[in-house]
Amino acid sequence: MREPPHELARRLADRTEAVCRHYLSNGRRQGNYWTVGDVRNTPGRSMFVRLADSARGSAGRWTDAATGEHGDLLDVVREALGLRAFADVAKEARAFLGLSHEAARQASSVRKNVLAPAGSSEAARRLLGISQPIIGTIVETYLRERGITTLHGTESLRFHPRCYYRPDDHGPTETWPAMIAAVTDLDGRLTGAHRTWLAPDGEDKAPVDTPRRAMGDLLGNAVRFGAPGSVMAAGEGIETTLSLRCALPDMAMAAALSAAHLAAILFPPTLERLYVIRDNDPAGDGAHDSLIERATNAGIEAIVLSPALKDFNNDLRHFGLDAVRALIADQLRRRDRIRYLNRAA
């Protein structure tokens, strides 16, 4: 007797990463998620698939932050191949699950690796524990090269002089200096870490294929700067968020690390107004639209802060801090302009 749809979905979920590598090959693993442009395998980072069961959800469940679409791995099979009849979807799923014994053993091994300490929150804790403060290190050099000079309150950033880097093509492991960022939940508990590998002189990122990678539980969590009260700002990247913080040093901010994770960031219970730090690209547009809708539904006022160029770090580096202050002045609520911007000037 043929298994029902929920049983097929469960069996696919047991091999979530193998499913993603096969049907969503334009994506890549990021922490405990597989990220890709959309369920039709478009390159990008708007869609994220949970790779392991957790308190937040089951393996194989996915959400597209740009469109709000969501589903399970049967939906991935259907959309990635353009199938319409469920009989065809089920046939394809059974064919995928009917791997040879050796292929099935390898897929199971991949699944176990998702749960191994190498990509876990515990691994993130160990990495943060052996890292050091950034002041006086090449992390400080790297940030200042990008015009970021407001470094007080950046305890969430650390420096590791020889952080392991494993190439995507499974080449030999390398070591590079790295900026390590602590990812925390709303209660300040460490849930993951983000690594930015740097050149030895700190003047740029390391010359590797993927100089930024995350590990641990990212969904809803963020790299945080300052304790949020009734007002905070949230953006995608660390450098972009810190660039705006140079203009608004007393405003609490959070970097969600990607467009998809920005759309899903959790709101502090005291939050009344959220400034969404926009990146000028399609993924950024989709993320801020989703985040604004979520915030509005939660009774939180949401306001977009838009850069002149691709992002606020580009603005800071090309135009300078005074120009960034002038650019955002009219985008802030008057009370926040007085409270945060005028005080910083």
N, C-alpha and C positions, 0 to 999 in steps of 0.2 A: 504494500500500500504506500502511495506517495505521501511524504510528510507535508503537513499544513504549512502555510506561509510563515507563521511565527517560528516554527521549528527550523525552516530554511534560514530565516534571518538570524536565529541563535547560532546555528552552525557557522554561518559566515562571520558572525561577531567573534567566534573563537579564533578566527584567523584575520582579524581586522587589518593589521598592517599588510599582510600578504594581499588582501583584497585591494587595499589602497594602492599598493605598488603596481598591481596589475591593471586596475581600471582607472586609477587617478594618477597615472605615471608622471604627469607634469607637476605634481606636488612634491612635498618632502616632509619628513618628520620634524616637528618642532616641539620639544618637550614631550608631553604625553598626548600630543595631537598630531594628526596629519593635516597639513594646510595646502590648499590649492585654490585656484580662482573660482571654480564653481563645480557643480555636480556633473557637468558635461566635460570635465577635465581641461578646462581653460587654464593656462598658466596664471598664477597670481596667489593671493593669500587671504581672500575674503571668506572662504569656506573652511571650517575646521571639523575634523572627524575625531571623536574620542577613541583613543587606542586601548584604553584599559578601564575596567570598572572602577568607579570611585563613588564617594558619597554624593557627588554632583550628578552622576548619570552613568549609563551603561556603555560599555564598549560598542562601537559601531554606530552610535547615534551621531548625527551631524547637523550643523546649522550653517547657513550662508548669511553672514552678517550684512552683506550688501542688499540681499533681496528678502531676507526673512524666511526663505525656504528651509525646511528641515525634514529629516526622515531617518531611515535605517539603510543598511547595506543593500537590500533588495532594490531600493530606490536608486542607489548608486549604479548598480548593474543596469537597471532600466535606462536611466538617463545617459550614462556614459556610452552605451551602445545604440541609443535611439530606438529602443524596443517599445512596443505599445501593448501587446497582448501579454497578460500575466503568464500564460502558458510558455511563451518564449523566454520571459524573464526567469521563470522557474527552471526551464531546461538549461539555460546558460549557467545559473547558479549551481545546479546539480553537476554540470560538466566541470565547473571550476572546483567543486568539492570532491569530484571523482579523480583527484590527482593520483599519480602513482604513489606507491608506499614511500619511496625515498623523497619525492617532492612534498608529500604530506608531512614527513618528519622534519624537513627543512622549514616548512611554513610554521609548524608547531614551535620550532626553535626560535624563529623570528618573533612569535608571539611571546615566548618566555623572556626574550631580550627586552621587550617593552617594560616588563615588570622588574627587570634586574636593577640593582642599585645604580648602574651607570647613568640612567636617565631619571632617577627618582628624586623626590624631595629630600631624602636622606643624603643622597650624593651632593645635592645643593648645599645642605647644612655643612657637610665636611669641607666643601670647596670654600665656602665663606669663612669657615673656621681657620683655615690655613692662609687666608689672604690678609692684607694689611691696609690701613687707611691710605687714601690717595694723595694726601698733601706731600709734596716733595718727590713724587714718583712720576713716571712717564704718563700716567693717566692724567695728572694735572697738566702736563705738557700737551697731551692730545686735546684736552678740552680747551685750553687757552689758544691753541692753534685754530680752533673753531670759533674764537671770539667769546667763549664762555668763561667769564671771570668771577661770577657769583658762585662761590663754592661752599659757603657756610650752609649747614643743614643738609649736607650730602653724605651723611653717614651710611646711607644705603649703598653707596659705591665703594668698592674695594679694589685692591691691586694684587695681582698674582704674577710674579716674575717669569714663571715657566709653566704655563697652563697647557695641558695636553690638547692637541688638535688632531682629530681623525678625519682625513679627507673623505669626501663623498664617494670617491671611487675605490674606497677600501685600501688605499695606498698606505705606506708606513706612517705610523703616528709621529707627529712633530710636536715641538714645544715652542710657544711664543708668549711674550708678555701679554697680559689681558686685563681689561677693565671688567670687574665682576660686579654685577648689580643684584641686590637682594630683592626677590619678589615676595611680597607679603599680602596677607588677607586684611580685612578691615580691623581685626583685633591685633594686628602687628605680628602674627605668627608667620614664620618663614615657610613658604610653600614651593619655592623654586629659585632659580638663578638664571641670569642672562650673562653671556660672555661676549665681549668684543675684543678679538685678538688684534694686537697693535704691532706696528713696526718697532724695532729695538730703540729707535730714537724718539718714539712717541709722536712723530709729526704726521702720521697717517695710520690707517688700519694696516694690518699685516697683509702681505701679498698672497692670500689664500682664496680659494673659491667662495667660501661662505664664512666671512669674518665675523658674522653675528649668529649666535645660536642660543637657544633657551633650553632649560631642563626643568622638570618638575611639573607642578600643577599651576598652570597659568590662568585658566579661565576664570574671569571675574576679579582676578588679583592684579597687582601692579607694582612697579618700582615707585616708591613714595618719597616725596620731599616735603617735609612739614606735616603737621597734624591738621586735618581738615576740621573746620567748624561749620559755619553756615554757607561758606563760599569756597570753592576749589576749582582748579582747572585740570583737564585731562587731555593727554595727547597720545600719539603713537610711540615715536622714538624717544630715547633718552636725550639725545642731543637737541632735538626739536623742543622738547619740554623744558630743558635747562636754558635754552636760548630765550624763551618767553620769560622764564624765571629771572633772568638778568634784568628785565624791565619791571617785573612785579615780584621782588625778592621776598615779600612777606606773605604772598598768597600760597597756600598749600597746593601742590601739584602732584600728578601721578602720570607715569608713563606706562601704557598698557602693552607696549612692545610690538604691536601689529594692528592693522586696521580691524581685523576680525575680533581681536581681543579688546580693542577700544570699544567696539559696539556692545560688548558683553560685560564691561566693567561694572562692578557692584557699587552701590551708592552708600556712603556713610549715613547713619540714621539722623544725623544733625543737619544734613545738607539741604539748603534751600535754593541755592543758585549754582549752576554748573557751567563753566566756560569750556567749550569744546574746542581744542586746538586743532585747526584744520590743516591737512596736507592737500595741496592742489593736485590731486590725481583721482582717477575713477574710484579706486578702492577707498581713498579718504572720504570722498563724497558719500559713498554708500555707508561707511561706518558712522559718519556724523549724523546722517539722516536717521539711521536705526537708533543711535544713542539718544538723539533729541526726542524721538518718539517714546522711548522707554522712560526717559526722565520726565517728560510731560505727563505720561500716564501715572507716574509715581508722585505727581504734585510738585515736581522740582522745576524751577525756571531754567531753561537751557538756552545758552547764547553761544553762537559760533564766533571764534576769533580767526580771521582769515589773513594769511600772509600775502605779500605782493608777488613773491616768487614761488618756488615749489614748496618751501616750508620756512618756518621762522629762523632756522639756522642759516639758510641761504640769505634771508633778509639781513640777519645780524652781520654776517661776514661781508656782504656786498655794500650795505648802506650804513651800518653802524648802529649803536645802541640808541642814540637820540632819535634816529629815523624810525626804529621799531616802536619806541614809546609814542611817537607822533602817530604812527599807523594804527595802533590799538586804542588810542585815546577815545576816539569817537565810537569804538565798538564796545567799550565798557559801560556798564550802568554808571550814572553820575556819582552815586554814593561809593562805588568801588574805585572810580577814578580818583576821588578825593582820598579814600582810605589807603589804596595801594600804589597808584601811579604817582600822585603828587608827592607822597612821602618818599618815594624812591628817587625822585628827580634831584 
